[in-house]
Amino acid sequence: MNDDTVTAGQAAEAWATARVTELLRGQPDGITVPDYGTAAWLRLGREDPRRAAAVITAAEAWRRHTEAQAALMSGDTAAFWDAMGDAPAEAQRAARRPGGDGRPLSARLDAIRAAQAARAAAALRAPRPVVATPGWPVQIPGRPGWWRHCINGAQVDLPGREINQERSAA
């Protein structure tokens, strides 16, 4: 890199990458670095190089986050995507990776959107009328204590579930 074109963020990222690589050199293949501040991080020994690697990784993530936020707030989209670094590529890889149900993220999101659309459509439907059938009265929503009965084929609202035969004969 030419010193004239290197930003402070790029220099910090290069230093962090070099330092973490140096700290983890000689560690067994497949070793993981726990996230800073987690219980797994706390269980590491005081001199374990993964402790320092986790701190540097967290600091670099925070630097990228604040740099991206500043670029986003200023409206500088080029700087925003530059600050995001590999995040979009990692997000794309994660989107293609199957989840617990074996479907890629895009298929899961499509299913979620379809379910949300169905719920929204159901919420927009007009309410169904309350219709009683002979022998099966229906409580009227919004009118506590009132029931709709089917008496001689007509829908009749009465203040109770039981039909008073003298009242219904009239």
Secondary structure, DSSP 8 states (H G I E B T S, - for coil): --TTT--HHHHHHHHHHHHHHHHHTTS-TT-----TTSHHHHHS-TT-HHHHHHHHHHHHHHHHHHHHHHHHHHT-HHHHHHHHTTHHHHHHHHHHSB-TTS-BHHHHHHHHHHHHHHHHHHHHS-------BTTB-EE-TTSTT-EEEEETTEEEEESSSS--HHHHH-
